[in-house]
Amino acid sequence: MTNTPDSSIGLPRDQIDTPALLVDLDALEFNIDKLARHFQDTGKQLRPHTKSHKTPAIAHRQLAAGAIGITCAKVGEAEVMADAGIDDILIANEVVGTAKIRRLMQLAARCDIMVAVDAQDNLAALAAAAGEAGVRPRVLVEVDIGHQRCGASPGSCAVELSRLAASARHLRFSGLMGYQGHVVDLEDREQRESGTRQCLQRLVQTREEVERAGIEVAIVSTSATGDYYISTSYDGVTEVQAGSYALMDAAYAKLDLGFRNALSVLTMVTSRPTPDRVITDAGLKSVTPEHGMPEIKSSPSSTFDAVNLEVHALSEEHGRIRTLQGDSDLKVGDLLEFIPGHGCTTVNLHDELLAMRGDRVEEVWNIAARGKVR
Ligand SMILES: Cc1ncc(COP(=O)(O)O)c(C=O)c1O
């Protein structure tokens, strides 16, 4: 019998077909609760980035814990979240091109959508499409605060764009956003914190300049898992877009932020060609390596010594593990869990997330926004 999603509910871990993406519910709940508590007395809002889990069931838990709304990277992700009944959605990205702008306006007709903009042409296209569709979506002017990805330059360029956005009849200018992606995951705490402060300074200075031009700035949206706590004590910032904190991954774990690893890929040993070599069924099509190789999860019930094992390569469908010293006791058919180096892109490879309570599948969640890159 194959494991269809429904038939997986109630299964013990050792009967799950592999590779399978697992979420440890205790760890997920801990992470959601930890960040929600942090925000409680800050006067700032949390708008979690859902590109990290792409799963409406998790977004609903974040909202239930107090998040003001959610962040998405793509229109397709926002459509999935709107279909799941979520109303307040920021697309923290530029939406460009006739087809996507049309979809954005359709979304604006059924939920409170907010979109980033960093160019006058795009602003004009959004305004025209909104007028035609009879909607009035919110826009945030994206400011390049140091990441050198998208964003209008801080200062006069961002002020001028804000002025145009505020005067566009079919758009509601709501404020600014900036993302300091080049510093949020620096392992060196001091570098991360000082880098973030420099970037936030550019963002709030731009806010002041926009306000001096007589334009109200209701929202200043920024930051991620690695630097949320700086934004929540920074005057002028209003909300934070942290995403990875819910599931975490091996790269973020190195920052010692106090969140627990909730995400893993369950994988089975399929071959033991030599005593020091272990091959499993999870390769590049199950777990992504761009932020580092997966780490092997150890648990009190493990029958193997995880610290003596290292994933040293991934083929398409094979995880290649070697021992650091001596031989391994692992046998063909044994199960391991990989903690992905990068959770966000690993999630995007899977259709469903098996929500584990201890060693049992409690729920099966559809990763409904996976693959929604348009
Ligand atoms: C615009 C934007 N905001 C927020 C985040 C959230 O980052 P993290 O998953 O590191 O919390 C990202 C991540 O890529 C992003 O691109």
The ligand as an SDF file (V2000), in Angstrom:
LIG
                    3D

 16 16  0  0  0  0  0  0  0  0999 V2000
   11.9280   40.6270    1.2230 C   0  0  0  0  0  0  0  0  0  0  0  0
   12.1950   39.5870    2.2640 C   0  0  0  0  0  0  0  0  0  0  0  0
   11.7100   39.7690    3.4940 N   0  0  0  0  0  0  0  0  0  0  0  0
   11.8900   38.8580    4.4710 C   0  0  0  0  0  0  0  0  0  0  0  0
   12.6020   37.7040    4.2510 C   0  0  0  0  0  0  0  0  0  0  0  0
   12.6440   36.7100    5.3910 C   0  0  0  0  0  0  0  0  0  0  0  0
   13.8040   36.1410    5.6440 O   0  0  0  0  0  0  0  0  0  0  0  0
   14.0550   34.9310    6.6330 P   0  0  0  0  0  0  0  0  0  0  0  0
   13.4870   33.7140    6.0010 O   0  0  0  0  0  0  0  0  0  0  0  0
   15.5250   34.9340    6.6740 O   0  0  0  0  0  0  0  0  0  0  0  0
   13.4160   35.2290    7.9250 O   0  0  0  0  0  0  0  0  0  0  0  0
   13.1730   37.4850    2.9770 C   0  0  0  0  0  0  0  0  0  0  0  0
   13.9710   36.2960    2.6920 C   0  0  0  0  0  0  0  0  0  0  0  0
   14.5090   36.0520    1.6550 O   0  0  0  0  0  0  0  0  0  0  0  0
   12.9400   38.4410    1.9530 C   0  0  0  0  0  0  0  0  0  0  0  0
   13.4290   38.2800    0.7030 O   0  0  0  0  0  0  0  0  0  0  0  0
  1  2  1  0
  2  3  1  0
  2 15  2  0
  3  4  2  0
  4  5  1  0
  5  6  1  0
  5 12  2  0
  6  7  1  0
  7  8  1  0
  8  9  2  0
  8 10  1  0
  8 11  1  0
 12 13  1  0
 12 15  1  0
 13 14  2  0
 15 16  1  0
M  END
$$$$
